[in-house]
C-alpha cells in the first residue's frame, strides 16, 4: 500500500463488548480488593486476627 492509502485508513475506535466486559471485570476486581482490604483493616483494628 502507498503512504497515502495508509493515511486514509480509519480504525475501529468504538467500544466493543469484549472491551466493556474487561472494564466490568476490572471494576469487580477493584471492588473485591477494597472489601478485602477493609476487612483486614477492621480485623487488625479490633484485634480479631485468625
C-alpha positions as CSV (number, residue, x, y, z in Angstrom):
1,X,0.0,0.0,0.0
2,X,1.1,3.5,-0.6
3,X,1.6,6.0,2.1
4,X,-1.5,8.0,1.1
5,X,-3.6,4.9,1.3
6,X,-2.2,4.0,4.8
7,X,-3.0,7.6,6.0
8,X,-6.7,7.2,4.9
9,X,-7.4,4.0,6.9
10,X,-9.8,4.6,9.8
11,X,-9.6,2.1,12.5
12,X,-12.3,0.9,14.9
13,X,-12.4,3.2,17.9
14,X,-15.7,2.1,19.2
15,X,-16.4,0.3,22.4
16,X,-16.7,-3.5,21.8
17,X,-18.5,-6.0,24.1
18,X,-15.1,-7.5,24.9
19,X,-13.7,-4.2,26.0
20,X,-16.8,-3.5,28.1
21,X,-16.6,-6.9,29.7
22,X,-13.0,-6.3,30.6
23,X,-13.8,-2.9,32.2
24,X,-16.6,-4.5,34.3
25,X,-14.2,-7.3,35.4
26,X,-11.6,-4.7,36.4
27,X,-14.2,-2.9,38.4
28,X,-15.2,-6.2,40.1
29,X,-11.5,-6.9,41.0
30,X,-11.0,-3.4,42.4
31,X,-14.2,-3.7,44.5
32,X,-13.1,-7.1,45.8
33,X,-9.7,-5.8,46.7
34,X,-11.3,-2.9,48.6
35,X,-13.6,-5.2,50.5
36,X,-10.7,-7.5,51.4
37,X,-8.5,-4.6,52.5
38,X,-11.3,-3.0,54.5
39,X,-12.0,-6.4,56.3
40,X,-8.3,-6.8,57.0
41,X,-8.0,-3.3,58.4
42,X,-11.1,-3.8,60.6
43,X,-9.9,-7.2,61.9
44,X,-6.5,-5.7,62.8
45,X,-8.1,-2.6,64.4
46,X,-10.5,-4.8,66.5
47,X,-7.7,-7.3,67.3
48,X,-9.7,-10.3,65.9
49,X,-7.0,-12.0,63.9
50,X,-7.2,-15.6,63.0
